[in-house]
């Protein structure tokens, strides 16, 4: 859909921001609607909202160049994509960091009803406001990231926002005060959204066009595929040690993932710089006289 290559980075950031922000904002709105009018209207509104999606798709007119496809076996395609992703230092590091954060970090929303009822002694309204607080942070993060004019510096942002997300989550797990929890959750939404969207933006920028689909399928596996396993793990752990300590441990794991990515950042930059120069994102160094 994007014709000008110089707009590609911002377009990817905008798309990534919207996708990831709605994953956090949607449950927040659902919690508020459920608390106000009940579950039935929540599902009804969700169903009606798809009309806007269908209209938007019908309004799109995109000219796509005819691609040349070579018929290959499925297993060969998968093997080739795995080899490409695993041998690339930045792709491998981003996917691993994303998988750990999705496994350890995202399932905290599964335990949110326990915090709303048993820890903070509230009801459906409390759950709705807690989810809304996280959604506010995600919205702020999405707007801030979409307004960036360059993708340079997103590697450092992944480190910072992953650690911020982990620290805020760990503190939320130990909080027994409603307003403290309400102040911490926007940080979790902000950190998670920026970490996910920054990872998506870098991947789609540096990956070869013919490998884009396969690499983004690995991204989806790391992002969405790890979350159900994380929810199962978090639920099992919470049954043994309680939801607060489970969320605290999850936050510490996210901090560890961010720290590991930070230690690997220099080697990641070394691998990315030639790609950025080839794409014109970084200036090409002048030859020595």
Residue pairs with C-beta under 8 A, 6 or more apart in sequence:
1 11
1 60
1 62
2 8
2 11
5 279
5 280
6 280
8 205
9 148
9 150
9 151
9 201
9 205
9 281
10 146
10 148
10 149
12 200
12 201
12 204
12 205
13 145
13 146
13 148
13 151
13 197
13 201
14 146
16 145
16 196
16 197
16 198
16 200
16 201
17 141
17 142
17 143
17 145
17 146
17 193
17 197
18 142
19 197
19 200
20 138
20 142
20 192
20 193
20 196
20 197
20 200
21 135
21 138
21 139
21 141
21 142
21 193
23 138
24 134
24 135
24 137
24 138
24 189
24 192
24 193
25 135
25 138
25 139
26 135
27 109
27 131
27 135
28 128
28 131
28 132
28 133
28 134
28 135
28 136
29 132
29 135
30 42
30 46
30 131
31 124
31 127
31 128
31 129
31 130
31 131
31 132
32 128
32 129
32 131
32 132
33 41
33 42
33 45
34 42
34 124
34 128
35 123
35 124
35 125
35 127
35 128
36 128
77 214
78 214
80 211
80 214
81 211
81 214
81 215
81 217
81 218
82 218
84 91
84 208
84 211
84 214
84 215
85 91
85 92
85 95
85 214
85 215
85 218
86 92
88 206
88 271
89 264
89 267
89 268
89 270
89 271
90 202
90 206
90 268
90 271
90 272
91 203
91 206
91 207
91 215
93 261
93 264
93 268
94 158
94 199
94 202
94 203
94 268
95 203
95 218
95 219
95 222
96 222
97 158
97 162
97 199
97 257
97 258
97 260
97 261
98 195
98 196
98 199
98 219
98 222
98 223
99 221
99 222
99 226
100 253
100 254
100 256
100 257
101 162
101 165
101 192
101 195
101 254
101 257
102 222
102 223
102 224
102 225
102 226
102 227
102 230
103 226
103 227
103 229
103 230
103 233
104 230
104 250
104 253
104 254
104 257
105 165
105 166
105 169
105 192
105 230
105 250
105 251
105 253
105 254
106 192
106 226
106 227
106 230
106 231
107 227
107 230
107 231
107 233
107 234
107 235
107 250
108 169
108 172
108 173
108 188
108 234
108 247
108 250
109 131
109 134
110 231
110 234
110 235
111 234
111 235
111 238
111 243
111 246
111 247
112 127
112 130
112 131
113 127
114 238
114 243
115 130
115 172
115 181
115 243
115 244
115 247
116 122
116 123
116 124
116 126
116 127
116 130
117 123
117 126
117 127
118 243
119 175
119 176
119 243
119 244
120 126
120 130
120 176
120 177
120 178
120 181
122 178
126 178
129 182
130 181
130 182
130 185
133 181
133 182
133 185
133 186
133 189
134 185
134 186
134 188
134 189
135 189
136 186
136 189
137 185
137 186
137 187
137 188
137 189
137 190
137 191
137 193
138 189
138 190
138 192
138 193
139 189
140 186
140 190
141 161
141 189
141 190
141 191
141 193
141 194
141 197
142 193
142 197
144 194
145 193
145 194
145 197
145 198
150 281
151 201
151 202
151 205
151 281
152 276
152 281
152 282
154 198
154 201
154 202
155 198
155 202
155 265
155 268
155 269
155 272
156 265
157 194
157 198
158 195
158 198
158 199
158 202
158 258
158 261
159 258
159 259
159 261
159 262
159 265
160 258
161 190
161 191
161 192
161 194
161 195
161 198
161 258
162 191
162 195
162 254
162 255
162 257
162 258
162 261
163 191
163 254
163 255
163 258
163 259
163 262
164 187
164 190
164 191
165 187
165 188
165 190
165 191
165 192
165 195
165 251
165 254
165 258
166 191
166 251
166 252
166 253
166 254
166 255
166 256
166 257
166 258
167 187
167 251
167 255
168 184
168 185
168 187
168 188
168 191
168 251
169 184
169 188
169 247
169 248
169 250
169 251
169 254
170 247
170 248
170 250
170 251
170 252
170 255
171 184
171 251
172 181
172 184
172 185
172 188
172 247
172 251
173 243
173 244
173 245
173 246
173 247
173 248
173 249
173 250
173 251
174 244
174 248
175 181
175 184
196 223
199 219
200 219
202 272
203 215
203 216
203 219
204 212
204 216
205 275
205 279
205 281
206 272
206 275
206 276
207 215
207 216
234 246
234 247
234 250
237 246
237 249
238 246
261 268
273 282
276 282
277 283
277 284
277 285
